[in-house]
């Protein structure tokens, strides 16, 4: 296999992984009730999450799930979220200004 074939295959796998993590903002809104208890309906209550980039939001949620970030309420809030839930919430809050 030559380097061009490897590059094409690797690029395709990378693009497919991006699509797998693309969230649905409408689905995120439907899943945001638990988040709104602390962050408010607008996501601007302290600490604000509205406008946070999808990548930053996902990174933070994964850190709570793995225990890298230590906050009892957040660890409990995210423990049952799957990757699709997190991506949907990320898309929803990223779309808020």
C-alpha positions as a printed NumPy array, in Angstrom:
array([[  0.   ,   0.   ,   0.   ],
       [  1.454,   3.376,  -0.923],
       [  1.396,   6.503,   1.245],
       [ -1.45 ,   8.093,  -0.748],
       [ -3.735,   5.147,  -0.071],
       [ -2.87 ,   5.248,   3.628],
       [ -3.542,   8.98 ,   3.726],
       [ -6.942,   8.604,   2.05 ],
       [ -7.983,   5.754,   4.359],
       [ -6.779,   7.576,   7.466],
       [ -8.552,  10.779,   6.431],
       [-11.778,   8.888,   5.826],
       [-11.648,   7.277,   9.264],
       [-10.985,  10.659,  10.861],
       [-13.93 ,  12.279,   9.079],
       [-16.236,   9.43 ,  10.058],
       [-15.237,   9.829,  13.705],
       [-16.081,  13.537,  13.555],
       [-19.551,  12.777,  12.221],
       [-20.116,  10.215,  14.969],
       [-19.594,  12.906,  17.574],
       [-21.645,  15.628,  15.899],
       [-24.448,  16.552,  18.242],
       [-28.063,  17.501,  17.64 ],
       [-28.91 ,  20.796,  19.37 ],
       [-32.661,  20.048,  19.412],
       [-32.003,  16.718,  21.111],
       [-29.637,  18.491,  23.503],
       [-32.346,  20.956,  24.47 ],
       [-34.664,  18.053,  25.255],
       [-31.956,  16.528,  27.479],
       [-30.989,  19.764,  29.258],
       [-33.466,  19.696,  32.157],
       [-30.915,  18.298,  34.591],
       [-28.303,  20.867,  33.511],
       [-30.788,  23.718,  33.924],
       [-31.186,  22.946,  37.621],
       [-27.791,  24.572,  38.266],
       [-26.905,  26.41 ,  35.049],
       [-30.37 ,  27.872,  34.416],
       [-32.58 ,  27.662,  31.343],
       [-30.241,  29.991,  29.46 ],
       [-27.046,  28.203,  30.532],
       [-25.757,  31.503,  31.917],
       [-26.115,  30.852,  35.644],
       [-22.934,  30.359,  37.625],
       [-20.974,  28.639,  36.304],
       [-22.084,  29.555,  32.782],
       [-21.975,  26.917,  30.053],
       [-23.782,  28.829,  27.299],
       [-21.485,  29.514,  24.356],
       [-18.864,  26.991,  25.464],
       [-17.402,  25.285,  22.402],
       [-18.575,  21.767,  21.702],
       [-15.033,  20.441,  22.087],
       [-14.555,  22.157,  25.463],
       [-17.962,  20.984,  26.696],
       [-17.301,  17.377,  25.662],
       [-13.828,  17.445,  27.2  ],
       [-15.198,  18.712,  30.507],
       [-17.989,  16.106,  30.631],
       [-15.529,  13.304,  29.897],
       [-13.248,  14.611,  32.658],
       [-16.148,  14.492,  35.131],
       [-16.991,  10.95 ,  34.003],
       [-13.414,   9.748,  34.469],
       [-12.877,  11.599,  37.73 ],
       [-10.195,  13.876,  36.276],
       [-12.382,  16.789,  37.396],
       [-13.755,  16.482,  40.896],
       [-17.178,  18.005,  41.527],
       [-19.718,  15.774,  43.278],
       [-22.828,  17.203,  41.59 ],
       [-21.303,  17.108,  38.115],
       [-19.918,  13.601,  38.54 ],
       [-23.39 ,  12.431,  39.534],
       [-25.041,  14.44 ,  36.726],
       [-22.901,  12.974,  33.933],
       [-22.416,   9.397,  35.109],
       [-25.281,   8.006,  32.999],
       [-24.703,  10.151,  29.901],
       [-23.449,   8.387,  26.801],
       [-21.358,   9.964,  24.031],
       [-24.441,  10.898,  21.993],
       [-26.069,  12.611,  24.997],
       [-22.93 ,  14.619,  25.661],
       [-22.558,  15.578,  21.988],
       [-26.209,  16.699,  21.855],
       [-25.853,  18.81 ,  24.998],
       [-22.598,  20.253,  23.665],
       [-24.302,  21.286,  20.414],
       [-27.179,  22.862,  22.34 ],
       [-25.048,  24.91 ,  24.716],
       [-22.519,  25.869,  22.028],
       [-25.369,  27.416,  20.047],
       [-26.337,  29.732,  22.907],
       [-24.857,  33.198,  22.961]])
